[in-house]
């Protein structure tokens, strides 16, 4: 905890200060926009960006992670709270903080129990499918605000402002960096400058609304934004704990998953190693901070963390600087924030979440593994047709289901000896020599309750095609574990094979697996020793040393 601060060097300060300022300017429109997605007053997004990153800096392990509101978590917050209270109401604000509280406690408990391995419960294609579905839902939800009304009844000034903002954001992303580089900026400075387009757009649009009095023309704005820091209190509704628990579990899972995705990407670039259990503690503490400061569930943001990194952040001090600047923005007069036009905020939301749409993963998985591609599409469809929470559940079930389905059908190869060597390889890939009375099978997966019957069926299938077999050698070089069900299955195979006059032998058993087998009676029931190599097994079992030729 705070190891980074004890090892801090003055040379790191300039980068941290610069990144802190850049992310603070980015966070004002983005935080307010994501609060709107969550159905909360815009200022809640700024509240959720002050204390949470400070607590994460204290307990987290990523040096450049930026913690705060995020599109997917904001959408899940809205989906969880909409059935319980009217968006924007006092009860709704209380329930949002309560949701952050429960999510934070779940994350802290998982960190204390060292459950960081949960990061692997969703495959990348399923994460991509979930992000795609959530992005589409958010974009569709922001269209009325972008146009000032439902599409058939566009409000002219609002639509012009919103669509024009989208165009300007696209132009800034497409041409801003190259133009800044031509002006003499470094590549990093040009990229950072281009990313500041949303803030510059918001400032310009706010000035335009004030100068032309567009509010009179019907352009909606954020309205009153209270000045001053959030009050620290733990508000909760006793009647809603049970209703919030299930969505809070899902949100906590997504918080951890999204945060780890962002943190791992940056850690690889910096050559750092993340500690997943510290990440759980840091994210849990951040959400508790959001709960007591009028915020809502928060997580690490991939896009904002990338900005933090590219702007020069070296340590969590950059996030501390960002939080301090946001606090100063609330202490100063906030009248200008009330003039932020909603069509422009909607444009920034749409533009930001459009970057979440991931067609590349779908193309790659469609070429490489159609099963993963179908899981991606099914997760996206689940989010669109059944809601965000259902999409998360579908994603988890598909990830686990795909893993179990593949593990239940392990690859099993018939091995033959490569002429002139002692190597045995899959006869379907190499011209390996086999013996008519010795069947050598390599099992390329752990043996457990879910696949032992499939392995037994494959053994019977191979033996049926080789009636002269008198010895079966199972090569277990790829087997990392054998559970109790598989052990009983192997003992049954041994007895059934013996009744048919076939001896069962094992070869190339790994040390940890052998240690477990020694605790069972299987080794005593086998006719021969456990062979160190397939070559030794075949030499010993083959008549007249045929296998050694």
Protein Blocks (a to p, Z undefined) as FASTA:
>chain_A
ZZlmmmpcfklmmmmmmmmmmmmmmmmmmmmmmmmmnopafklmmmmmmmmmmmmmmmmm
bfkbccdddfklmmmmmmmmmmmocehiaklmmmmmmmmmmmmmmmmmmmmnopmlmmmm
pcfklmmmmmmmmmmmmmmmmmmmmnopafklccfklmmmmmmmmmmmmmmmmmmmmmmm
mnopafklmmmmmmmmmmmmmmmmmmmmmmnopmlnopacebjadedjddddddddfklm
mmmmmmmmmmmmmmmmmmmmmmmmmmmmnopacdfklmmmmmmmmmmmmmmnopacdddd
fklmmmmmmnopabfklmmmmmmmmmmmmmpccklmmmpcfklmmmmmmmmmmmmpcfkl
mmmmmmmommlmmmmmmmmmmmmmnojklmmmmmmmmmmmmmmmmmmmccdddddddehi
abdcdfklbccdddfkbccdddfbdcdfklmmmmmmmmmmmmmmmmkbcbdcddfklbcb
dcfklmmmmmmmmmmmmmnopacddehiafklmmmmmmpmklmmpmbdcdfbfklmmmmm
pghhlmmZZ
